[in-house]
């Protein structure tokens, strides 16, 4: 059995098989190569656009100016998570009407999954070994690809600013509410003080405070003594609340100042520009696949055919 197999697969026999079917091999290879060329011109081409950028390590503009270091893996991964989020994808899909562009049927209950799958095939974001971030898009128009990429770069910057400013805005709202509440209380006490002073003056009394009320209690009109005491207590409350108001005002203004400061911009390495060389289909690649693929297929098919019939013939004669 081994000798039969060795005879069938000998180099001379295989070469003779290929030589005998040379015309068939040649015709198949030429036909497949022509089909690959024609298919390359029939398939609608896709054009890619790409942008890349670094992110600053510091979120403070002053720190970024004094020490302009670039962000490392933690900052890059955090920003990539924002770029790859569903909210980010939905914004791009809506902006460029990619549902109609991809011809996804919205009546299909899986249309959302289909449009997200289409988006992830045509739009990619990742990081390089140098820790820069790249965004790449492929569409059937070079200008459209560059518009999508540049919009995503801008949206990345805005999303990054919103991400870092979220807590700052919450702090502003919190301190503002406390400040306005305390100011209303202080204004109310101020109005009461003004009213008490006017009442004392209208009754002929003098506005005195502190130890003077105790030392001059015998000389104060009994009708005004209660008002004098109330005025002193209210004055002390007003002073204490005014001190608290000033502290809340400083906190509010500090939070407002921090939230209004700009976040350092990303360092753009390359902006997306229209590139008119298609990335798909690649004519040279398709020709190579058509030529080599058909050649290898024919050689393998003829080899297996020869082995099979040689085996049948030898075993039958045996």
C-alpha positions in Angstrom: 0.0 0.0 0.0 2.8 2.4 0.8 4.6 1.7 -2.5 1.4 2.4 -4.4 1.0 5.7 -2.6 4.7 6.6 -3.2 4.4 5.9 -6.9 1.3 8.0 -7.2 2.9 11.1 -5.5 6.3 10.9 -7.2 7.6 14.2 -8.5 7.7 12.9 -12.1 4.0 11.8 -12.0 2.8 15.0 -10.5 4.8 17.1 -13.0 3.3 15.1 -15.8 -0.2 15.8 -14.5 0.4 19.5 -14.3 2.0 19.5 -17.8 -0.9 17.6 -19.2 -3.4 20.1 -17.8 -1.3 23.2 -18.4 -3.9 24.8 -20.7 -6.6 24.3 -18.1 -4.4 25.8 -15.4 -3.5 28.7 -17.6 -7.1 29.4 -18.6 -8.4 29.2 -15.0 -5.7 31.5 -13.7 -6.2 34.1 -16.4 -10.0 33.9 -16.0 -9.8 34.4 -12.2 -7.3 37.3 -12.6 -9.6 39.0 -15.1 -12.6 38.5 -12.8 -10.5 40.0 -9.9 -9.7 43.1 -12.1 -13.3 43.5 -13.2 -14.6 43.1 -9.6 -12.1 45.7 -8.4 -13.6 48.3 -10.8 -17.2 47.2 -10.1 -17.1 47.4 -6.3 -17.7 50.9 -5.1 -14.4 52.2 -3.6 -14.0 53.4 0.0 -11.8 56.3 1.0 -10.2 56.7 4.4 -9.4 59.8 6.5 -7.3 59.8 9.6 -6.4 62.2 12.4 -4.1 61.8 15.4 -3.5 63.8 18.5 -1.9 63.7 22.0 -3.7 64.7 25.2 -2.0 66.9 27.8 -1.3 65.3 31.2 -2.5 68.3 33.2 -6.1 69.6 33.3 -5.1 73.0 34.5 -4.1 75.5 31.9 -1.5 77.0 34.1 0.1 73.6 34.8 0.0 72.7 31.1 1.8 75.9 30.2 4.5 75.5 32.9 4.9 71.8 32.3 3.5 70.7 28.9 3.7 66.9 29.4 1.7 64.5 27.3 -0.8 62.1 28.8 0.1 58.5 29.4 -1.9 55.2 29.2 -4.4 56.1 31.9 -5.4 59.4 30.3 -5.4 57.8 26.9 -7.6 54.8 27.9 -10.0 57.1 29.7 -10.5 59.2 26.6 -10.8 56.2 24.4 -13.6 54.9 26.6 -15.4 58.2 26.0 -14.8 58.0 22.2 -16.1 54.4 22.1 -19.1 55.1 24.2 -22.6 54.6 22.9 -23.5 58.2 23.5 -20.5 59.3 21.4 -21.4 56.9 18.6 -25.1 58.1 18.6 -24.0 61.7 18.3 -21.9 60.9 15.2 -24.6 58.7 13.6 -27.2 61.5 14.1 -24.9 64.3 12.9 -24.1 62.6 9.6 -27.4 60.7 9.1 -25.5 57.4 8.9 -28.8 55.4 9.2 -29.8 56.5 5.7 -26.2 56.4 4.5 -25.9 52.7 5.6 -29.4 51.9 4.3 -30.4 50.2 7.6 -34.1 49.4 7.8 -35.4 51.1 11.0 -38.5 48.8 10.9 -36.3 45.9 11.7 -36.2 45.3 15.5 -32.4 44.8 15.2 -31.8 48.1 13.4 -29.9 49.6 16.4 -27.5 46.7 16.5 -27.0 46.9 12.8 -26.2 50.6 12.6 -23.8 50.3 15.6 -22.1 47.3 13.9 -21.8 49.4 10.6 -20.4 52.3 12.6 -17.7 50.2 14.3 -16.6 48.7 10.9 -16.3 52.0 9.2 -15.1 54.2 12.1 -12.2 53.2 14.4 -10.3 54.8 17.2 -7.3 53.5 19.0 -3.9 54.4 20.4 -0.4 54.1 19.1 2.8 52.9 20.9 3.7 56.6 21.4 0.4 57.0 23.4 -1.2 59.2 20.8 -4.9 58.6 19.8 -6.0 58.2 16.2 -9.5 58.3 14.7 -10.1 56.8 11.2 -13.2 56.7 9.1 -13.9 55.0 5.8 -16.7 56.1 3.5 -17.4 56.2 -0.3 -16.4 59.9 -0.4 -13.0 61.3 0.7 -14.6 64.6 1.9 -17.2 62.8 3.9 -14.6 60.7 5.6 -12.6 63.7 6.6 -15.7 65.5 7.9 -16.6 62.6 10.1 -13.1 62.4 11.6 -12.7 66.1 12.2 -16.2 66.3 13.8 -15.1 63.4 16.1 -11.9 65.2 17.1 -13.9 68.3 18.0 -16.5 66.2 19.9 -13.7 64.5 21.8 -12.4 67.8 23.0 -15.9 69.0 24.1 -16.6 65.6 25.8 -13.3 65.8 27.6 -14.0 69.3 28.8 -17.5 68.3 30.0 -16.0 65.2 31.7 -13.6 67.3 33.7 -16.0 70.2 34.4 -18.9 68.1 35.6 -17.9 68.1 39.3 -17.0 71.8 39.0 -20.5 72.7 37.7 -22.1 70.7 40.5 -19.9 72.6 43.1 -21.0 75.9 41.5 -24.6 75.0 41.8 -24.2 73.8 45.4 -22.3 76.8 46.7 -24.6 79.2 44.7 -27.7 77.8 46.4 -26.1 78.0 49.9 -24.8 81.5 49.1 -28.2 82.8 47.9 -30.0 81.2 50.9 -27.6 82.8 53.4 -27.8 86.2 51.6 -31.6 86.1 51.9 -31.3 85.4 55.6 -28.7 88.2 56.0 -30.9 90.6 54.1 -33.9 89.7 56.3 -31.8 90.5 59.4 -30.6 93.7 57.9 -34.2 94.8 57.2 -35.2 93.9 60.8 -32.3 96.0 62.2 -33.4 99.0 60.0 -36.9 98.6 61.3 -35.8 98.4 65.0 -33.6 101.5 64.6 -36.4 103.5 63.0 -38.8 102.5 65.8 -36.3 103.6 68.5 -35.7 106.9 66.8 -39.4 107.5 66.3 -40.0 106.9 70.1 -37.2 109.3 71.0 -34.7 106.6 72.1 -31.0 106.4 71.2 -29.5 103.4 69.5 -26.9 102.0 72.0 -25.3 98.6 72.1 -23.2 96.1 74.1 -22.3 97.0 77.7 -24.0 100.4 77.3 -27.4 98.7 77.6 -26.4 97.3 81.0 -24.7 100.4 82.4 -27.4 102.7 81.2 -30.4 100.4 81.8 -31.7 102.8 84.6 -31.8 105.7 82.2 -33.4 103.9 79.3 -37.1 104.3 78.8 -38.6 101.0 79.9 -40.7 101.0 76.7 -37.5 101.1 74.6 -35.5 98.6 76.7 -37.0 95.6 75.1 -36.3 97.0 71.6 -32.7 97.9 72.6 -32.1 94.3 73.7 -33.8 92.9 70.6 -31.7 95.3 68.5 -28.5 94.1 70.2 -29.3 90.4 69.8 -30.3 90.9 66.1 -27.1 92.9 65.5 -24.9 90.1 66.8 -26.8 87.6 64.7 -26.3 89.8 61.7 -22.6 90.0 62.3 -22.3 86.2 62.6 -24.4 85.6 59.5 -22.5 88.2 57.5 -19.3 86.3 58.4 -20.8 83.1 57.2 -22.1 84.8 54.1 -18.6 86.1 53.2 -17.2 82.6 53.5 -19.9 81.1 51.3 -19.4 83.9 48.8 -15.7 83.1 48.6 -16.4 79.4 48.1 -18.9 80.2 45.4 -16.6 82.6 43.5 -13.7 80.2 43.8 -15.8 77.3 42.3 -17.2 79.6 39.6 -13.6 80.7 38.7 -12.4 77.1 38.5 -15.3 76.0 36.4 -14.9 78.9 34.0 -11.2 78.2 33.4 -10.5 76.5 30.0 -9.3 72.9 29.9 -6.0 72.6 27.9 -6.6 71.7 24.3 -5.4 68.5 22.8 -2.2 68.5 20.7 -3.3 67.8 17.2 -0.6 65.9 15.2 -2.5 65.4 12.0 -5.9 66.8 11.0 -8.1 64.7 8.7 -7.8 65.8 5.0 -9.5 64.2 2.0 -7.3 61.4 0.5 -8.4 60.4 -3.0 -6.6 57.0 -3.1 -9.1 54.3 -2.2 -8.3 51.9 0.6 -10.8 49.4 -0.7 -10.8 47.6 -3.1 -7.0 47.4 -3.7 -6.4 46.5 -7.3 -2.9 45.1 -6.8 -4.1 43.0 -3.8 -7.1 41.7 -5.7 -5.0 40.7 -8.7 -2.5 38.9 -6.5 -5.3 37.0 -4.7 -7.0 36.1 -8.0 -3.8 35.0 -9.6 -2.2 33.1 -6.7 -5.4 31.8 -5.3 -6.6 30.3 -8.5 -3.1 28.9 -9.2 -2.8 27.2 -5.8 -6.4 26.0 -6.1 -5.8 24.3 -9.5 -2.5 22.7 -8.4 -4.1 21.3 -5.2 -7.2 20.1 -7.0 -5.2 18.4 -9.8 -2.9 16.8 -7.2 -5.8 15.4 -5.1 -7.5 14.2 -8.3 -4.3 12.4 -9.4 -3.9 10.8 -6.0 -7.5 9.6 -5.9 -7.6 8.0 -9.4 -4.1 6.5 -9.0 -5.2 4.9 -5.7 -8.4 3.6 -7.3 -6.5 2.2 -10.3 -3.8 0.5 -8.3 -6.2 -1.0 -5.8 -8.5 -2.2 -8.5 -5.8 -3.9 -10.5 -4.5 -5.5 -7.3 
